[in-house]
Amino acid sequence: MTSNVMAVDEGLSVAGLVEEYFFKYRYTSFPVVSGEELRGIITLKVVKKLPREEWAYKQVRDIMSGVSSDAVLHPDESAVDALRKMTTDEKGRLPVVEGGRLKGMLARNDIMSLFKVKSDLGE
């Protein structure tokens, strides 16, 4: 799990999101927060559907997707359960949430690396 998560404030304009996050970082989605509380997920796919002339006055909260309990992980969930959720939702990474607060992100590659290490060690 990556605990130093690049998260987006829900009040950020879509124009700011594109300039400060999508152009700057390699991710195609970001968790959306209010303080430390997870509010949703914003994806490049959703931004692309919004006309550019609306980017300056629309906020992330206006176009983000909400998150259901099936689309988040708890810190105590096993790697197998996490991989199952990722496969079911066709997500490459999922937020790790405890008590409504974003604690990190877990990527499919993180799980595959763990399985490789365990395999190499004969576990």
N, C-alpha and C positions, 0 to 999 in steps of 0.2 A: 504494500500500500504506500502510496505517496502521501505524506502528511502535510507537506508544504504545497497546498493546493492553490492554483491560480483560479480564483473565483471572481465573479462579476457582481457588482452591486445592482440590485433591481431597478434603481433610479437612473442608471446610466443611459444616455441616449444611444440609439442604435448606431448613429454615426460615430460616437465615441467608442462603442464596442468594436466596430470594424477597425478603426484606426489604432486603438490601444491594445486590442487583444487578437483579433483574427489576423491582422497584418504582422503583428509582432511575435506571436507564438505559433507553434506548429499544430495546435489542436483545432479540431473542427466542431468542438462543443465545449461549453464551460458550465459549471454549476453556477446558479444564481442565488445570491444570499442577501439577507437583510441582517446586518451585524454578522453573527456566526450561524444564524438559522438558515437552513436550506429552504429556498422558496421554489426552485424549479431548475430547469436545464434550458440553455439557449444553444441552438445549433446553427451552423453556417447554412444549412439547408433551409431553415425557416427564414433567416435573414435574406437569402437570395429571392424568396417569394415576395418580399416587401418592396414596393416601388422605391427607388432611390430618393425621390423627392420627399418621402415620408421619414427617411432616416434621421433627419435633424430634430424632428419634434416627437417622434415615437420613442418611448422608453423600453428598456429590456423587459420590464414587467408586462408590457402590453402584448408582447409576442412570444414570450417564453412558454415552454411546456411545463405543466405541473409534474410532480413526481409522486407516484403511488408507492406503497410499501413494497410492492413487487419489484420496483425498479431501483431500490436502494439496498445497501448491505449494512448489517450490524457488525461491529468489530469482532463479535464472537462467532460469526458464521464461518463454516469451513470453506476451504478452497473449492471443494467439489460443489457445494451449494452455490457459491459465487459464480462458478463457471456455468452452472445450470441456469441461473438467472440471466447471465450474459448471452447464452445461447438462445434462450427463450425469447428475450427481448431484442436479439440481434444488436447488442450494444458491445462496443469494444472496451468500454470502461464504465464503471458505476460508482456513484458516490457512497462513501461509508459514513453513516449517520448514527449518532447516539444522542438520545434525548432531544431530537429535532435539530441538533447542531452538526454541521459538517465537520467531520474529523479527517477525511482524506478521500482519495480516489484509488480504486483498484482497477488495473487494466488487465485485459486478457493475457498480455505478454508477461505481466508479473506472475500470474498463475502458471503459465507454461514454463517460465524460468524456474519456479519452485519445483514443479514436477520433474524437470530435467535434473536439477541438483539432487532431488531424492532418488531418482533413477540411477544417477551416477554413483550415489552412495550405497546403492543396493537396498533401498527401503521400499 
